[in-house]
Amino acid sequence: MFTPYDWQEGIGHRAQYVENKLAQGVPVVAISLDEGILIATFRRQTRKIYEIYDLLAFSAIGQQSDIEALRVSAIEFAHREGYNRSEQDVTVQRMVAGLSQPLKKTFGDFNSSPLVAKSLFAELGKDRESDQYYILEFDGDFSPCKFKCALAGTDEQKQKLESLLAECPAKLNKAIKHVEANWPFDENQNKEELRFEAALIERTTHREARFRLLTPED
């Protein structure tokens, strides 16, 4: 007989499994600047920062196939919302709320594998104060951030990245150099195997913000 205790124990094992996998991922940071939102990370081969919709960007750590599935789901959600409602209704808060329920269902379903992915969503506002960030957890929980956001697989990594962002210059070019030069690599990560990746959601007077990669894609 399957008891509530068995269920709770099973959920704990699933969470521990995913957290151990995420701890191996290279973190992602995002920060609001006058020029727009800067998102930066280090990667091995596959690109990690993407545009989801006008004003919206996405990045994640975890298993690549699960990250891609989540990215596609986010794009489909955004375009469906934009078609059925309006472009103004495609917000980062509505998106993470919409993605949350399927993630919760998948995480609690012992007949399927949990999604090994933890993601960062960013929405550009008219100014730094109105930029929005959300961290979407593998179990469907989500939390907001303001002005800056650090996505990491461990609390220790997150604290180091928050310190990095606290000292980040306000200008784009200086901010990029600061993040790349002072990145707190984990002792298990080989810096020589990783390449820096950065992207900007450029702040403009139009709703259609200009998303652009600041580093070579290949």
The 8 nearest C-alpha neighbors of each residue, nearest first, counted from 0:
[[1, 2, 5, 3, 4, 6, 9, 7],
 [0, 2, 5, 3, 6, 4, 7, 9],
 [3, 1, 5, 4, 0, 6, 7, 8],
 [4, 2, 6, 5, 7, 1, 8, 9],
 [3, 5, 7, 2, 6, 8, 1, 9],
 [6, 4, 8, 2, 3, 7, 9, 1],
 [5, 7, 3, 9, 4, 8, 10, 2],
 [8, 6, 4, 10, 9, 5, 3, 11],
 [9, 7, 11, 5, 6, 10, 4, 12],
 [8, 10, 6, 12, 11, 7, 5, 13],
 [11, 9, 13, 7, 12, 8, 14, 6],
 [12, 10, 8, 14, 9, 13, 15, 7],
 [11, 13, 15, 9, 10, 14, 16, 8],
 [14, 12, 10, 16, 11, 15, 9, 17],
 [15, 13, 11, 17, 16, 12, 18, 10],
 [14, 16, 18, 12, 13, 17, 19, 11],
 [15, 17, 13, 19, 14, 18, 12, 20],
 [18, 16, 20, 14, 19, 15, 115, 21],
 [17, 19, 21, 15, 20, 16, 14, 22],
 [20, 18, 22, 16, 17, 21, 15, 23],
 [19, 21, 17, 18, 22, 23, 16, 61],
 [20, 22, 152, 18, 61, 23, 24, 19],
 [21, 23, 152, 19, 20, 24, 153, 18],
 [22, 24, 21, 20, 25, 152, 19, 61],
 [25, 23, 21, 60, 22, 61, 26, 152],
 [24, 26, 41, 23, 60, 27, 42, 40],
 [27, 25, 151, 150, 24, 40, 60, 28],
 [26, 28, 40, 150, 39, 149, 151, 25],
 [29, 27, 149, 39, 38, 148, 150, 40],
 [30, 28, 38, 148, 37, 147, 39, 149],
 [29, 31, 147, 37, 36, 146, 148, 32],
 [32, 30, 36, 146, 127, 35, 147, 37],
 [33, 31, 35, 34, 169, 36, 127, 30],
 [32, 34, 35, 127, 31, 126, 170, 169],
 [35, 33, 32, 202, 201, 171, 36, 170],
 [36, 34, 202, 201, 32, 200, 33, 31],
 [35, 37, 31, 200, 199, 30, 32, 38],
 [36, 38, 199, 30, 29, 198, 35, 31],
 [39, 37, 29, 198, 197, 28, 199, 36],
 [40, 38, 197, 28, 196, 27, 29, 198],
 [41, 39, 27, 196, 195, 26, 28, 197],
 [40, 42, 195, 194, 196, 193, 25, 43],
 [43, 41, 193, 194, 44, 195, 40, 45],
 [42, 44, 193, 194, 192, 45, 41, 46],
 [45, 43, 42, 46, 217, 193, 194, 47],
 [46, 44, 47, 43, 42, 63, 217, 216],
 [45, 47, 48, 44, 216, 42, 196, 49],
 [46, 48, 58, 45, 49, 59, 42, 40],
 [49, 47, 58, 57, 46, 198, 50, 56],
 [50, 48, 57, 56, 51, 58, 47, 46],
 [49, 51, 56, 52, 55, 57, 210, 48],
 [52, 50, 56, 74, 55, 49, 57, 73],
 [53, 51, 55, 50, 54, 77, 74, 56],
 [52, 54, 207, 55, 208, 206, 51, 50],
 [53, 55, 123, 122, 208, 52, 207, 200],
 [56, 54, 122, 52, 51, 53, 121, 50],
 [57, 55, 50, 51, 121, 49, 120, 122],
 [58, 56, 120, 49, 119, 48, 50, 51],
 [57, 59, 48, 119, 47, 118, 49, 120],
 [60, 58, 118, 117, 119, 66, 116, 61],
 [61, 59, 24, 117, 116, 118, 21, 26],
 [62, 60, 116, 21, 115, 24, 63, 117],
 [61, 63, 65, 115, 64, 66, 116, 60],
 [62, 64, 66, 65, 67, 61, 60, 116],
 [63, 65, 67, 66, 62, 68, 69, 61],
 [66, 64, 68, 67, 62, 63, 114, 115],
 [67, 65, 63, 69, 68, 64, 116, 70],
 [66, 68, 70, 64, 69, 65, 63, 71],
 [67, 69, 65, 71, 66, 70, 72, 64],
 [70, 68, 72, 66, 67, 71, 73, 65],
 [71, 69, 67, 73, 72, 68, 66, 74],
 [70, 72, 74, 68, 73, 69, 67, 75],
 [73, 71, 69, 75, 70, 74, 76, 68],
 [72, 74, 76, 70, 71, 75, 77, 69],
 [75, 73, 71, 77, 51, 76, 72, 78],
 [74, 76, 72, 78, 73, 77, 79, 71],
 [75, 77, 73, 79, 74, 78, 72, 80],
 [78, 76, 74, 80, 79, 75, 89, 81],
 [77, 79, 81, 75, 80, 76, 82, 74],
 [80, 78, 76, 82, 81, 77, 83, 75],
 [81, 79, 77, 83, 78, 82, 84, 89],
 [80, 82, 85, 86, 78, 84, 79, 83],
 [81, 83, 79, 80, 84, 78, 85, 86],
 [84, 82, 80, 81, 79, 85, 78, 86],
 [83, 85, 81, 80, 82, 88, 86, 79],
 [86, 84, 81, 88, 87, 82, 83, 80],
 [85, 87, 81, 88, 89, 84, 80, 82],
 [86, 88, 85, 89, 90, 81, 84, 206],
 [89, 87, 85, 86, 90, 84, 81, 80],
 [90, 88, 86, 87, 77, 81, 80, 93],
 [91, 89, 93, 92, 88, 94, 87, 122],
 [90, 92, 94, 93, 122, 95, 120, 121],
 [93, 91, 94, 90, 95, 96, 133, 131],
 [92, 94, 96, 90, 91, 95, 97, 89],
 [93, 95, 91, 97, 92, 96, 90, 98],
 [96, 94, 98, 97, 92, 93, 99, 91],
 [95, 97, 99, 93, 94, 98, 92, 100],
 [96, 98, 94, 95, 99, 93, 100, 76],
 [99, 97, 95, 96, 100, 101, 94, 102],
 [98, 100, 139, 96, 102, 97, 101, 95],
 [99, 101, 103, 102, 98, 104, 139, 97],
 [102, 100, 104, 103, 99, 98, 105, 139],
 [103, 101, 139, 105, 99, 100, 104, 138],
 [104, 102, 139, 100, 138, 106, 101, 105],
 [103, 105, 101, 107, 102, 106, 100, 108],
 [106, 104, 102, 108, 107, 103, 113, 101],
 [105, 107, 113, 103, 138, 104, 108, 102],
 [106, 108, 104, 105, 109, 103, 10, 113],
 [109, 107, 105, 110, 106, 111, 104, 112],
 [110, 108, 111, 107, 112, 106, 9, 105],
 [109, 111, 108, 112, 107, 105, 113, 106],
 [112, 110, 109, 108, 113, 105, 106, 107],
 [111, 113, 114, 110, 109, 105, 106, 108],
 [114, 112, 106, 105, 115, 111, 13, 17],
 [113, 115, 116, 65, 137, 112, 106, 105],
 [114, 116, 61, 62, 17, 65, 113, 137],
 [117, 115, 61, 137, 66, 60, 114, 65],
 [118, 116, 136, 137, 60, 59, 135, 61],
 [119, 117, 59, 135, 134, 58, 116, 60],
 [118, 120, 134, 58, 57, 133, 59, 135],
 [121, 119, 57, 133, 132, 56, 134, 118],
 [122, 120, 132, 56, 55, 131, 57, 133],
 [123, 121, 55, 131, 54, 130, 91, 132],
 [124, 122, 130, 54, 36, 121, 55, 131],
 [125, 123, 130, 129, 126, 122, 127, 131],
 [124, 126, 129, 123, 127, 202, 130, 204],
 [125, 127, 124, 128, 129, 130, 33, 202],
 [128, 126, 130, 31, 129, 32, 146, 33],
 [127, 129, 126, 130, 146, 124, 145, 125],
 [128, 130, 124, 127, 126, 125, 131, 123],
 [131, 129, 124, 123, 127, 128, 122, 126],
 [132, 130, 122, 121, 145, 129, 144, 123],
 [131, 133, 121, 144, 143, 120, 145, 122],
 [134, 132, 143, 120, 142, 119, 144, 135],
 [133, 135, 119, 142, 141, 118, 136, 143],
 [136, 134, 141, 118, 117, 140, 133, 119],
 [135, 137, 117, 140, 139, 138, 141, 134],
 [136, 138, 117, 116, 139, 114, 115, 102],
 [139, 137, 103, 136, 106, 102, 140, 99],
 [140, 138, 99, 103, 102, 136, 137, 100],
 [141, 139, 136, 138, 135, 99, 142, 137],
 [142, 140, 135, 134, 136, 139, 133, 143],
 [141, 143, 134, 133, 135, 144, 140, 132],
 [144, 142, 133, 132, 134, 145, 141, 131],
 [145, 143, 132, 148, 133, 147, 131, 146],
 [144, 146, 147, 131, 132, 143, 148, 130],
 [147, 145, 31, 30, 127, 130, 128, 144],
 [148, 146, 30, 29, 145, 31, 144, 149],
 [147, 149, 29, 28, 144, 30, 150, 132],
 [150, 148, 28, 157, 27, 160, 161, 151],
 [149, 151, 27, 26, 28, 119, 148, 157],
 [152, 150, 26, 157, 153, 156, 149, 27],
 [151, 153, 22, 21, 24, 18, 26, 154],
 [154, 152, 156, 155, 151, 22, 157, 21],
 [153, 155, 157, 156, 158, 152, 151, 159],
 [154, 156, 158, 153, 157, 159, 151, 152],
 [157, 155, 159, 153, 154, 158, 151, 160],
 [156, 158, 154, 160, 151, 155, 159, 149],
 [159, 157, 161, 155, 160, 156, 154, 162],
 [160, 158, 162, 156, 157, 161, 163, 155],
 [159, 161, 163, 157, 162, 158, 149, 164],
 [160, 162, 164, 158, 163, 159, 165, 157],
 [163, 161, 165, 159, 160, 164, 158, 166],
 [162, 164, 160, 161, 165, 166, 159, 167],
 [165, 163, 167, 161, 166, 162, 160, 147],
 [164, 166, 162, 163, 167, 161, 160, 147],
 [167, 165, 164, 163, 168, 162, 177, 161],
 [166, 168, 164, 165, 174, 163, 177, 169],
 [169, 167, 174, 170, 173, 166, 177, 171],
 [168, 170, 32, 174, 167, 171, 33, 173],
 [171, 169, 173, 168, 172, 174, 32, 33],
 [170, 172, 174, 173, 175, 169, 34, 32],
 [173, 171, 175, 174, 170, 176, 177, 168],
 [172, 174, 176, 175, 171, 170, 168, 177],
 [173, 175, 171, 168, 177, 172, 176, 167],
 [176, 174, 172, 178, 177, 173, 171, 179],
 [177, 175, 173, 179, 174, 178, 180, 172],
 [176, 178, 174, 180, 175, 179, 181, 173],
 [179, 177, 175, 181, 176, 180, 182, 174],
 [178, 180, 176, 182, 177, 181, 175, 195],
 [181, 179, 177, 178, 182, 176, 175, 183],
 [182, 180, 178, 179, 177, 183, 163, 176],
 [181, 183, 179, 178, 180, 184, 163, 160],
 [184, 182, 181, 185, 159, 160, 156, 163],
 [185, 183, 182, 188, 186, 190, 187, 189],
 [184, 186, 188, 187, 183, 156, 189, 25],
 [185, 187, 188, 184, 189, 183, 190, 23],
 [188, 186, 185, 189, 184, 23, 190, 22],
 [189, 187, 185, 186, 190, 184, 25, 192],
 [188, 190, 191, 192, 187, 193, 186, 184],
 [189, 191, 193, 192, 188, 184, 194, 41],
 [190, 192, 189, 193, 194, 188, 43, 195],
 [193, 191, 190, 189, 43, 194, 188, 42],
 [194, 192, 43, 42, 190, 191, 41, 195],
 [195, 193, 41, 42, 43, 196, 192, 191],
 [194, 196, 41, 40, 42, 197, 193, 179],
 [197, 195, 40, 41, 214, 39, 194, 42],
 [196, 198, 39, 213, 38, 214, 212, 40],
 [199, 197, 212, 213, 38, 211, 37, 39],
 [200, 198, 37, 211, 36, 201, 210, 38],
 [201, 199, 210, 36, 35, 209, 208, 202],
 [200, 202, 35, 209, 199, 208, 34, 210],
 [201, 203, 35, 34, 208, 200, 204, 125],
 [204, 202, 205, 208, 201, 206, 209, 207],
 [203, 205, 206, 202, 125, 208, 207, 201],
 [206, 204, 207, 203, 208, 202, 209, 125],
 [205, 207, 208, 204, 53, 54, 203, 87],
 [208, 206, 53, 205, 209, 54, 203, 204],
 [209, 207, 54, 201, 206, 53, 203, 202],
 [208, 210, 201, 200, 211, 207, 202, 203],
 [211, 209, 200, 199, 201, 208, 50, 212],
 [210, 212, 199, 198, 209, 213, 200, 201],
 [211, 213, 198, 214, 197, 199, 210, 215],
 [212, 214, 198, 197, 211, 215, 199, 196],
 [213, 215, 212, 196, 197, 216, 198, 195],
 [216, 214, 217, 213, 212, 196, 197, 195],
 [215, 217, 214, 46, 212, 196, 45, 213],
 [216, 215, 44, 46, 45, 214, 194, 196]]
